[in-house]
């Protein structure tokens, strides 16, 4: 810990002094941190705000809640306000109702007398409070575990199938010499220039003919192979010496055994990169599941998230809470596996 702290606090001038380049460097790093993590912090804090606090202008960073007080003679607690001007300046009163520009209030210590206060003369009594009901309501109003299972199942199965199909195609294109190999490779690379939205209609027609509409497999199977994954793995497999494969064939190893026992273990860094990217792609996918799935029981988290936005009214508090829960798993995956992304991409692209 001391070494880390010393590394983070060291300066160019040394001996605890700050050079102008140190100020420039730390300022640049601080700006980068604010740009990267500022929106995330704002999202998390906003997910704990009430609907009233979210509609406030200008907005505030921390979540606040109106303080309430139980007043004798009233069934429900009343909101508290500090009087800042007028006849009752300096007192703390409870609001009964507001009619136009005049509010009817009562002193909690003397609830029998009703007081009239102008709306400009009082300020709400607030405190920092987390609206945890934004999260608990998700499990009460929606089948959140079901949506989570659907997203997890689609992500894991699609990633596994993608890795298998892409690695087999990359193995053939990198280690086998056959007529038309270059043409096939050019076709694979050429599909990278075709926007995904162009093939949505034929892809939907094929999925419908196969009877996979309103099915999780209808979301999984169409993305079983990706040109990006094939190209990424092929570039890495080209670096594996052919002599290793020739030695395995001399020992009478089958082609499947060579692929499973030699190619896949040696291609682990590139496969790890593709797995991480596939998980992020599939978890955040919205358009294709929206087209294929129409029954709510098969919805993913992304589609369930969209259901909070209505035509006349949007429940922002629940929407933000579910957004945080939706982003949390993929953020954890990226946090713990980000080093494989850098090393894997450097290996596949640099060699």
N, C-alpha and C positions, 0 to 999 in steps of 0.2 A: 504494500500500500504506500509506503514511504517513497519507493522508487517511482511509482505512478504519479504521486503528488509532485515529486521533484521534477519529473518530465513535463508535467502540465504547467508548472509555474516557472520553469527556467526561462531566462531572458538572454538576449543577444549581448547586452552590456555586461551581464554577470553581476554577482554580489548583490542581488536584490534590486539593482537599478534597471529602469526601463528605457530602452532606446526608442527612437521614433519608429523604427521598423517593428518593434514589439507592439507598440500601440496600434500600428496599422494591421499587424497580423491578428492580434486578439480581437480588434474591431471587426475585421473581415470574418473571422470564425464565429463571433457572436451574431453577426448579421445572418450568416448561413444557418446557424442553429434556430434563430427566430423564424426564418423563412421556411425551414423544414418542419419544425416541431410546433410552431405557433398555431397553425390551423388544427393540428391534432389535439393540442391542449384545449383550444377553444371548443372543439367538437365534444370532447369528453366532459368539460365543465357545463356546456350547454345541455347535454343529455340529462343533467340533474336539475334543470330549471323547470319551473312550472310554466303552463301556457301563458299566464299573465306576465311572468318575468321575461319570457321569450319575445313577447310583443312590445316590450318597453323600448322607448327611444329617448336618448341614445342607449345602446346596449351596454351591458356591464359584463366584466369577465367572470366574476364569481356569482354563483347562484344564491339569490336572496329569497326569503319568504316573509310574508306579512305576519307580524306577531298578533296573536289572538288572546282574548281574555274572556273567561266565563263571568257573565254578569247576572246577578240575581234578577229573576223575572223573565229571562230570555232562554229559550231552549238551546239555541246554538251559540257557540262562542262568537264574539264580535271583534272586528279588527281594531287595533289600537293606532292612535294618531297623536303626534306631538303638536300642540298649538304654538305657532311661531309668531303670531301677530293677533291683534284685536283684543277683545274684552277678556278672553280666557288665556292669554299668552302665558306660556310656561307650564301649562297643565297638560296631562296625558288623558285623553278621552277616547271612548269607544264609539265607533260609528254605527248608527242604527240604519239609516238610509240617507240617500242623497236625492234631493229634488231640485233640478236646475243648478243654480249657482250657490245654493244653500244646503248644508248638510245638517241632519239631526243627529246629535250626539248625546252621550250620557257619561257621567262620571262613574266609573266602576265602584267608587266608595259611596256614592249617593245615587243609586239607580232610579229613584223615583222622579227626579227632575230631568226633563229633556232640555237640551241646549241647542241653540241655532248658531252655526259657525259658517262663515264664508269659505268657499272651496280654496281660496288663495291663502287662507290663514292656517292651514294645517299640513303636516308632512307625515307620511306613513312611518311607523316604527317597524324596522326590518332587521333581520339578522341572517347571517350566512347559514343556509340550510340546504341539505341534499334531498331532492325530491326522488327518493328511492322507489316511489310508487310507479314511476315511469317504466322501471324494469319489471316490477312484480305484475303489473297489468298485462305485460306481454304473455306471461304464462297463464293468466286467467282468461284473456279474451281470444288468444290465438294458440294453435297447436304448435308452439315453438319447437319442442323436441322433435316433432315429425318433420318440420322444415329443415331442422339441423341434420337429421338423419338423411333426408333426401340429398342435401348438398354434399354431405360427407360421402355418401355412397357413390354419387355421380363423380365426384372429384377423384376418389381413390380408384374406382374401376376404370374410368377414362384414362387416368394417368398410367395405370398398369398396362392397359391395352396399347396405349400410345407408345410406351417404352418398348414393348415387345415388337410391335409392327415396325416402328421406325428403326430399331436396332437391326432387325433382320434385313430390311431394305438397305440400310447403310452398309451392312456386312457384304451383301451381294455387289453393291456398286463400288466398293473399295477393294475387295479381295478377289473378285472373279473377273476374268476377261472374256467377254462375249460380244457378239456383234450387236451393235446398237446401244452399247452401254453409255456412250457419250450422249446419244440422243435422249435416252431415258433421263440422264442427269440434267440435261438442258430443259426437258419438260418439267422436271421437279422444281428446278430453280425458276422457270418461267411462271409457275403457278404462284410464286411469291408476289408477282406484280398484279394478280387478279384480286380485286377487293372481295372481301367475304360476302358482302351484301349482293354481289352479282349472282352468286350460286345459291342463294337462299330459296328461290322458287323451285328450281329443279331438285334441290336437296329435300325440300318439303314434299314434292310429288313422289320421290323415291321412298321417303320414310312412310308416307301414307300407303303406298302400294305394298310395302312390307308389313303393314299393320302395326307399326310401332308408335302411332300417335297416342298422346296421353299416357306414355310409358317412359320410365326413366331410361330404358335402353334406347329409346328414340333420341335422347339427348346424348347418350354415350357413344353409340356406334358411329354416327357420321363424323366424329372427330377422332377416329381411331388412328389416322395417319396424318401427319402434318409435314409440309415441305421444309419448314424450319428445322424440325427435329431430324429429318433425314439428312439434310445438309450438314447440320451441326455434328452429328455422330459420324458421318462419312469423313469429314475433315479430320476428326480425331483418329479414326481407325486407320487412316492412311499412314499414320506415324508408327503403327505397330509393325515390326519387321516381318516380312513374309517368311523368313527362315524359321521362325517359331512354328508357323502353320505347316511348313514342309516337314519339319521334324515330327510334328504330331501325326501327319499322314503316313510317314514312314513307320511309325509305331502302330499303324492300322486304326487310328482314331477316326470315327465317323465325322462328317461335316457338322452334324448337330452337336456332337461332343466338343468339337473345336470351337464352335460358336459359344456354347454354354460354359465350357471350362476355361477357355483362353481369351476369347474376344471380349466377352462381357466383363470379367474381372479386370482386364487391362483397360477397359473403357469406362471404369467406374466414375472418374471425375466428370467426364462429359455426360454420362447418364444422370449423375447427381444434379448437374446444371439443368438438364432438360426436365427432370422430375420436378424441380423447384418451379421452373417456369410453367410447366403444365399444371401444377397445383394452383398457381396464381391465376392462370387463364381460366381454368374450369371453375374455380370457386367464384370468380367475379363475372362469369358469363351471364348475360341477361337476355340478349336478343333471341338466341336460338331456343332456350327454354321457354321464352314467352310465346314463340311460334308453335312449338310442339305440345306444350302442356296447357290444358284448359281446365282441368279439374284441380280444385284447391288442395286436395289431399296429396297431389304429386308436386306441389310447388316447391321451389328451392327458396333459400333465404332471400335471394335477390328479388324474386317475384313476390314473396310475402312482404318485403320491404316496400315494394311499389304499391301494395294495397292500402298503405296508410295515406296515400295522396289521393284524395277524392276530387270530384269535379267542383263541389261547392265549398268544401272545408278540408283542411289538411291538419292532422294531429301531429304537430311538430315535436312535441315532447316524446311521444312514443316512437316517432320516426327516427329521432336522433338517438334514442336509447337502443333501438334495434340496429341502427347503423354501427354503433360501437360494438355490439355483440357480433355483428357480421364481420367486422374488420379485425376483431381480436384474434381468431384462429390463424388467419393468413399473416397477420403481423408477427405472431409468435414463430410461425414457420420461417418467415424471412429473417427474423432476428437471430435465430439459432443456426441457420444454414446459409447466411449471407456470404460467408467466407468461401463456400464452394462455388458460388456464382462467379466471383472474381477470378479464382484460380482456374476454374473450368473453362470460362470464356477465354482467358488468356492462353490456355493450353490449346484449345481448338482453333482459335483464330491466329495464333502466333506461329504455329508450326506449318 
